Amino acid sequence: MVFKRLGWAFAVLLLAGCGAQPFDYQSDREIPAGPGLVSGQDGVFGQPPRRAE
């Protein structure tokens, strides 16, 4: 009787976990795309062109 209830509880939890939405994994050890502290709006670091003297 106890095992039957545990089996049903396990089945319900297993099926409830299947309803989750997929997500895009992004490691916290990689640099995310986009603007940063020293980069511009396009997310790329660059030097401004030199002025002609």
N, CA, C and O atoms as a MOPAC input file, in Angstrom:
PM7 MOZYME 1SCF
protein

 N      0.82500 1    -1.19200 1     0.00000 1
 C      0.00000 1     0.00000 1     0.00000 1
 C      0.86900 1     1.25500 1     0.00000 1
 O      0.57700 1     2.21600 1    -0.71300 1
 N      1.93600 1     1.24700 1     0.80000 1
 C      2.82800 1     2.40500 1     0.86200 1
 C      3.57200 1     2.56300 1    -0.45300 1
 O      3.76500 1     3.67900 1    -0.93600 1
 N      3.98800 1     1.44700 1    -1.02900 1
 C      4.72300 1     1.51200 1    -2.28800 1
 C      3.82900 1     1.98400 1    -3.43500 1
 O      4.29700 1     2.64600 1    -4.36200 1
 N      2.56400 1     1.64600 1    -3.36900 1
 C      1.63200 1     2.08100 1    -4.39900 1
 C      1.44800 1     3.59800 1    -4.33600 1
 O      1.40900 1     4.25800 1    -5.37400 1
 N      1.33600 1     4.14900 1    -3.14400 1
 C      1.21300 1     5.60300 1    -2.99900 1
 C      2.49600 1     6.31100 1    -3.41800 1
 O      2.45300 1     7.35500 1    -4.07000 1
 N      3.62700 1     5.74400 1    -3.04500 1
 C      4.89900 1     6.33200 1    -3.46200 1
 C      5.05100 1     6.28000 1    -4.98100 1
 O      5.58400 1     7.21200 1    -5.58300 1
 N      4.59200 1     5.21600 1    -5.59000 1
 C      4.64300 1     5.09300 1    -7.04800 1
 C      3.78400 1     6.14400 1    -7.72500 1
 O      4.20500 1     6.75300 1    -8.70900 1
 N      2.58200 1     6.36300 1    -7.20500 1
 C      1.70900 1     7.39000 1    -7.76500 1
 C      2.29700 1     8.78100 1    -7.55600 1
 O      2.23800 1     9.62300 1    -8.45200 1
 N      2.86000 1     9.02100 1    -6.38300 1
 C      3.47100 1    10.33200 1    -6.12400 1
 C      4.64300 1    10.56500 1    -7.06300 1
 O      4.81800 1    11.66900 1    -7.58000 1
 N      5.44200 1     9.53800 1    -7.28500 1
 C      6.57400 1     9.65700 1    -8.20500 1
 C      6.09700 1     9.92000 1    -9.63000 1
 O      6.67700 1    10.74100 1   -10.34100 1
 N      5.03700 1     9.22200 1   -10.04700 1
 C      4.50500 1     9.40700 1   -11.39800 1
 C      3.95800 1    10.81800 1   -11.58200 1
 O      4.15100 1    11.43000 1   -12.63200 1
 N      3.27600 1    11.33400 1   -10.56200 1
 C      2.72900 1    12.69400 1   -10.65400 1
 C      3.86000 1    13.71100 1   -10.73700 1
 O      3.79700 1    14.63700 1   -11.54600 1
 N      4.88400 1    13.55400 1    -9.92000 1
 C      6.01800 1    14.47600 1    -9.95900 1
 C      6.76400 1    14.38900 1   -11.28700 1
 O      7.21700 1    15.40500 1   -11.81400 1
 N      6.88900 1    13.20100 1   -11.81900 1
 C      7.56800 1    13.01400 1   -13.09800 1
 C      6.79200 1    13.70400 1   -14.22500 1
 O      7.38800 1    14.37200 1   -15.07000 1
 N      5.48200 1    13.54500 1   -14.24000 1
 C      4.67500 1    14.18400 1   -15.28000 1
 C      4.60000 1    15.69300 1   -15.08500 1
 O      4.51000 1    16.43300 1   -16.06500 1
 N      4.63500 1    16.16000 1   -13.85300 1
 C      4.61700 1    17.60300 1   -13.60400 1
 C      5.90900 1    18.24700 1   -14.08800 1
 O      5.89900 1    19.40100 1   -14.51600 1
 N      7.01400 1    17.52500 1   -14.02700 1
 C      8.29300 1    18.04600 1   -14.50800 1
 C      8.34800 1    18.16100 1   -16.01700 1
 O      9.15900 1    18.92400 1   -16.54200 1
 N      7.51700 1    17.43400 1   -16.72100 1
 C      7.50700 1    17.48100 1   -18.18300 1
 C      6.83300 1    18.74400 1   -18.70500 1
 O      6.98100 1    19.07100 1   -19.88200 1
 N      6.10000 1    19.45700 1   -17.86300 1
 C      5.40200 1    20.65100 1   -18.29600 1
 C      6.26600 1    21.89200 1   -18.30200 1
 O      5.77900 1    22.97500 1   -18.62700 1
 N      7.52300 1    21.76800 1   -17.95400 1
 C      8.41700 1    22.93000 1   -17.88500 1
 C      8.75600 1    23.42000 1   -19.28800 1
 O      8.78500 1    22.63800 1   -20.23800 1
 N      9.00900 1    24.70500 1   -19.40900 1
 C      9.38500 1    25.30100 1   -20.68100 1
 C     10.88900 1    25.15000 1   -20.89600 1
 O     11.65200 1    25.28500 1   -19.94000 1
 N     11.33500 1    24.87600 1   -22.11400 1
 C     12.77000 1    24.80600 1   -22.38500 1
 C     13.41000 1    26.19300 1   -22.26400 1
 O     12.74700 1    27.21300 1   -22.45400 1
 N     14.67200 1    26.21300 1   -21.95200 1
 C     15.38700 1    27.47600 1   -21.81600 1
 C     16.72900 1    27.38200 1   -22.51700 1
 O     17.25500 1    26.29000 1   -22.73200 1
 N     17.27900 1    28.53900 1   -22.87300 1
 C     18.59700 1    28.60600 1   -23.50700 1
 C     19.64600 1    28.70100 1   -22.42400 1
 O     19.66500 1    29.66200 1   -21.65500 1
 N     20.52400 1    27.71000 1   -22.35800 1
 C     21.56900 1    27.68100 1   -21.34100 1
 C     22.67100 1    28.65900 1   -21.72400 1
 O     23.12000 1    28.68300 1   -22.87000 1
 N     23.10200 1    29.46200 1   -20.76300 1
 C     24.22900 1    30.36800 1   -20.95700 1
 C     25.13500 1    30.23800 1   -19.74700 1
 O     24.73300 1    30.54200 1   -18.62400 1
 N     26.33900 1    29.79300 1   -19.97700 1
 C     27.27800 1    29.59200 1   -18.89400 1
 C     27.66500 1    30.92200 1   -18.26400 1
 O     27.81100 1    31.92500 1   -18.96200 1
 N     27.82900 1    30.93100 1   -16.96200 1
 C     28.24800 1    32.15300 1   -16.28800 1
 C     29.75000 1    32.37200 1   -16.41500 1
 O     30.27300 1    33.37600 1   -15.93200 1
 N     30.44100 1    31.44800 1   -17.05600 1
 C     31.88600 1    31.58100 1   -17.25700 1
 C     32.22400 1    32.17100 1   -18.62600 1
 O     33.39400 1    32.42100 1   -18.91500 1
 N     31.23600 1    32.39200 1   -19.45400 1
 C     31.46000 1    32.96900 1   -20.77500 1
 C     30.96900 1    34.41100 1   -20.79700 1
 O     30.07700 1    34.79300 1   -20.03800 1
 N     31.56000 1    35.19200 1   -21.66900 1
 C     31.17700 1    36.59800 1   -21.79100 1
 C     29.88600 1    36.67400 1   -22.60600 1
 O     29.85600 1    36.20200 1   -23.74200 1
 N     28.82900 1    37.25400 1   -22.05800 1
 C     27.58600 1    37.35500 1   -22.81900 1
 C     27.68700 1    38.38700 1   -23.92900 1
 O     28.47700 1    39.32700 1   -23.85000 1
 N     26.88500 1    38.20300 1   -24.95300 1
 C     26.86300 1    39.14900 1   -26.07400 1
 C     26.14900 1    40.41900 1   -25.64800 1
 O     25.24500 1    40.38600 1   -24.81300 1
 N     26.55900 1    41.53500 1   -26.22900 1
 C     25.90300 1    42.80200 1   -25.93700 1
 C     26.87100 1    43.83400 1   -25.41000 1
 O     28.05700 1    43.55100 1   -25.24300 1
 N     26.36900 1    45.04400 1   -25.14400 1
 C     27.24500 1    46.11500 1   -24.67200 1
 C     27.80400 1    45.81000 1   -23.29100 1
 O     27.15700 1    45.17000 1   -22.46200 1
 N     29.02200 1    46.28500 1   -23.06700 1
 C     29.68000 1    46.06600 1   -21.79400 1
 C     30.22500 1    47.35600 1   -21.22500 1
 O     29.80400 1    48.44700 1   -21.61100 1
 N     31.16200 1    47.22700 1   -20.30500 1
 C     31.71200 1    48.38700 1   -19.62400 1
 C     32.52300 1    49.27200 1   -20.56600 1
 O     32.39100 1    50.49500 1   -20.51900 1
 N     33.36100 1    48.67900 1   -21.42000 1
 C     34.21800 1    49.47000 1   -22.30500 1
 C     33.85100 1    49.30300 1   -23.77800 1
 O     34.53400 1    49.84400 1   -24.64700 1
 N     32.79400 1    48.57000 1   -24.06700 1
 C     32.41000 1    48.38700 1   -25.46300 1
 C     31.26400 1    49.32900 1   -25.80500 1
 O     30.58900 1    49.86500 1   -24.92600 1
 N     31.06700 1    49.51000 1   -27.07600 1
 C     29.99800 1    50.39500 1   -27.54100 1
 C     28.65400 1    49.69400 1   -27.53100 1
 O     28.50100 1    48.62600 1   -26.93700 1
 N     27.68300 1    50.30300 1   -28.19200 1
 C     26.34300 1    49.73600 1   -28.23200 1
 C     26.28700 1    48.41900 1   -28.99900 1
 O     25.40900 1    47.59300 1   -28.74800 1
 N     27.21500 1    48.21800 1   -29.93200 1
 C     27.22000 1    46.97700 1   -30.69400 1
 C     27.93300 1    45.84500 1   -29.97300 1
 O     27.94300 1    44.71900 1   -30.46900 1
 N     28.53000 1    46.11000 1   -28.81400 1
 C     29.17000 1    45.07100 1   -28.02700 1
 C     30.58900 1    44.75300 1   -28.44800 1
 O     31.14600 1    43.75000 1   -28.00200 1
 N     31.19100 1    45.57500 1   -29.29200 1
 C     32.54800 1    45.34200 1   -29.78100 1
 C     33.44100 1    46.48200 1   -29.32600 1
 O     33.08000 1    47.65100 1   -29.46400 1
 N     34.60100 1    46.14800 1   -28.78500 1
 C     35.54900 1    47.17100 1   -28.37000 1
 C     36.30400 1    47.66100 1   -29.58800 1
 O     36.76600 1    46.85900 1   -30.40000 1
 N     36.42900 1    48.95200 1   -29.72000 1
 C     37.16700 1    49.52000 1   -30.83700 1
 C     37.71400 1    50.88500 1   -30.47900 1
 O     37.21700 1    51.55800 1   -29.57600 1
 N     38.72700 1    51.27200 1   -31.19000 1
 C     39.31100 1    52.59300 1   -30.97100 1
 C     38.69800 1    53.57200 1   -31.96200 1
 O     38.47800 1    53.22200 1   -33.12200 1
 N     38.42300 1    54.77800 1   -31.52500 1
 C     37.89200 1    55.76000 1   -32.46700 1
 C     38.96300 1    56.12500 1   -33.50000 1
 O     40.15500 1    56.06600 1   -33.19900 1
 N     38.55700 1    56.49400 1   -34.68700 1
 C     39.55100 1    56.84600 1   -35.71400 1
 C     40.33400 1    58.09700 1   -35.30000 1
 O     39.81300 1    58.98500 1   -34.62500 1
 N     41.59600 1    58.13600 1   -35.72500 1
 C     42.44600 1    59.29100 1   -35.40900 1
 C     42.01500 1    60.48600 1   -36.23100 1
 O     41.59700 1    60.36300 1   -37.38200 1
 N     42.12700 1    61.61300 1   -35.62300 1
 C     41.82700 1    62.86000 1   -36.34500 1
 C     43.03200 1    63.23800 1   -37.20900 1
 O     44.17900 1    63.08300 1   -36.79200 1
 N     42.76400 1    63.72000 1   -38.38400 1
 C     43.83400 1    64.16400 1   -39.26800 1
 C     44.38300 1    65.47700 1   -38.76300 1
 O     43.63800 1    66.41400 1   -38.47800 1
 N     45.67200 1    65.53000 1   -38.65900 1
 C     46.30300 1    66.77400 1   -38.16800 1
 C     46.82200 1    67.61400 1   -39.28300 1
 O     47.37700 1    68.68600 1   -39.04100 1

